[in-house]
Amino acid sequence: MEEMEYHNPVLLKETVDGLAIKPDGTYVDVTFGGGGHSSEILKRLGPEGKLFAFDQDKDALENAIDDDRFTLINENFRFIKRFLRFYGVRKVDGILGDFGVSSHQFDVADRGFSTRFEADLDMRMNQSGEISAYHVINEYDESDLRVMFLQYGELRNAPKLARAIVGARKEESLKTSVELKEVLKPFLPKHKEHKILAQIYQAIRIEVNQEIEALKEFLIQTTGLLDTKGRISLISYHSLEDRLVKRFIRSGMFEGEPEKDLYGNVSVPFKKVGGLIVPGEEEIKENNRARSAKLRIAEKI
Ligand SMILES: C[S@@+](CC[C@H](N)C(=O)[O-])C[C@H]1O[C@@H](n2cnc3c(N)ncnc32)[C@H](O)[C@@H]1O
């Protein structure tokens, strides 16, 4: 059987250009995956440069790059500061993030990420994570399921979906994607079946992996880690994620506005570099998974 590509990097040039790499700098790729972005960073680093990468999925370790300047850390990026400190790193020149799920995670049926396959309810990026899709679907209160579908899936019929799941699991717990799909079937309109199911899966995945909490904790640490003029180059794939990144770049906060001093000046940690970057038609044609990507770049003040 032909081996499938682990992941095709999105906005490769634009994202790495965004870091304005200094050959002797120290960089971090917090979402290593198949290592596409990391390889490009290494190409632009000189012999004194350093690259640290994170991925919480142990499958990504197979892609580790054999290079003295490179270190791969099999941990969640929400602990970025702690693990960099372990390697004696307190300041860095740039951080790249390409959030969400890799093609590999979608393509391996038994990981449970894809609507295409029959699988146990799992969806953990970290295979030893405590919360799985089984846990969310069978243990969460109806109100928690409702909020999850509303916030992470932007599903208007979230209350109905939550009620149907709670009703169905009373009989017997839902163990597989097939059992879950059977419960969801009445809520999947014929011409939009795939789209709605994908939104439902996305909501469950974000919850299972605590993606919003991890993103916020990570972003907060970037301001302390980056040297002056250090860069962040971040790709998001859904609106909630992109909104957090955008607000954080603008104000160093996720909500509200920063306070002004006596003279009416606000102190913010970043300066925006350019505007929003999205893939062109050509890239989307070649790599459909690029279609929802949004890249934002900023420089530490
Ligand atoms: C979209 S892929 C990145 C692909 C990569 N840029 C490449 O070129 O191959 C996202 C990767 O980040 C990892 N990931 C997502 N959230 C993470 C987190 N909070 N901590 C560590 N790794 C995470 C996933 O396991 C996945 O491998």
The ligand as an SDF file (V2000), in Angstrom:
LIG
                    3D

 27 29  0  0  0  0  0  0  0  0999 V2000
   -2.1200   21.3360   11.6030 C   0  0  0  0  0  0  0  0  0  0  0  0
   -1.0000   20.2300   12.3300 S   0  0  0  0  0  0  0  0  0  0  0  0
    0.5580   20.9900   12.0830 C   0  0  0  0  0  0  0  0  0  0  0  0
    1.2380   20.5840   10.8260 C   0  0  0  0  0  0  0  0  0  0  0  0
    2.6600   21.1010   10.6660 C   0  0  0  0  0  0  0  0  0  0  0  0
    2.7210   22.5180   10.6270 N   0  0  0  0  0  0  0  0  0  0  0  0
    3.2980   20.5080    9.4450 C   0  0  0  0  0  0  0  0  0  0  0  0
    3.8080   21.2790    8.6050 O   0  0  0  0  0  0  0  0  0  0  0  0
    3.3120   19.2890    9.2870 O   0  0  0  0  0  0  0  0  0  0  0  0
   -1.2300   20.4960   14.0380 C   0  0  0  0  0  0  0  0  0  0  0  0
   -0.3800   19.6250   14.9340 C   0  0  0  0  0  0  0  0  0  0  0  0
   -0.3180   20.2560   16.2070 O   0  0  0  0  0  0  0  0  0  0  0  0
   -0.5130   19.3180   17.2170 C   0  0  0  0  0  0  0  0  0  0  0  0
   -1.1730   20.0290   18.3230 N   0  0  0  0  0  0  0  0  0  0  0  0
   -2.3950   20.6070   18.3160 C   0  0  0  0  0  0  0  0  0  0  0  0
   -2.6430   21.1750   19.4900 N   0  0  0  0  0  0  0  0  0  0  0  0
   -1.5440   20.9730   20.2730 C   0  0  0  0  0  0  0  0  0  0  0  0
   -1.1920   21.3370   21.6010 C   0  0  0  0  0  0  0  0  0  0  0  0
   -2.0370   22.0150   22.3880 N   0  0  0  0  0  0  0  0  0  0  0  0
    0.0260   20.9890   22.0600 N   0  0  0  0  0  0  0  0  0  0  0  0
    0.9000   20.2920   21.2650 C   0  0  0  0  0  0  0  0  0  0  0  0
    0.6110   19.9020   20.0150 N   0  0  0  0  0  0  0  0  0  0  0  0
   -0.5950   20.2450   19.5220 C   0  0  0  0  0  0  0  0  0  0  0  0
   -1.3630   18.2310   16.6100 C   0  0  0  0  0  0  0  0  0  0  0  0
   -1.1270   17.0060   17.2720 O   0  0  0  0  0  0  0  0  0  0  0  0
   -0.9010   18.2290   15.1550 C   0  0  0  0  0  0  0  0  0  0  0  0
    0.1020   17.2910   14.9310 O   0  0  0  0  0  0  0  0  0  0  0  0
  1  2  1  0
  2  3  1  0
  2 10  1  0
  3  4  1  0
  4  5  1  0
  5  6  1  0
  5  7  1  0
  7  8  2  0
  7  9  1  0
 10 11  1  0
 11 12  1  0
 11 26  1  0
 12 13  1  0
 13 14  1  0
 13 24  1  0
 14 15  1  0
 14 23  1  0
 15 16  2  0
 16 17  1  0
 17 18  1  0
 17 23  2  0
 18 19  1  0
 18 20  2  0
 20 21  1  0
 21 22  2  0
 22 23  1  0
 24 25  1  0
 24 26  1  0
 26 27  1  0
M  CHG  2   2   1   9  -1
M  END
$$$$
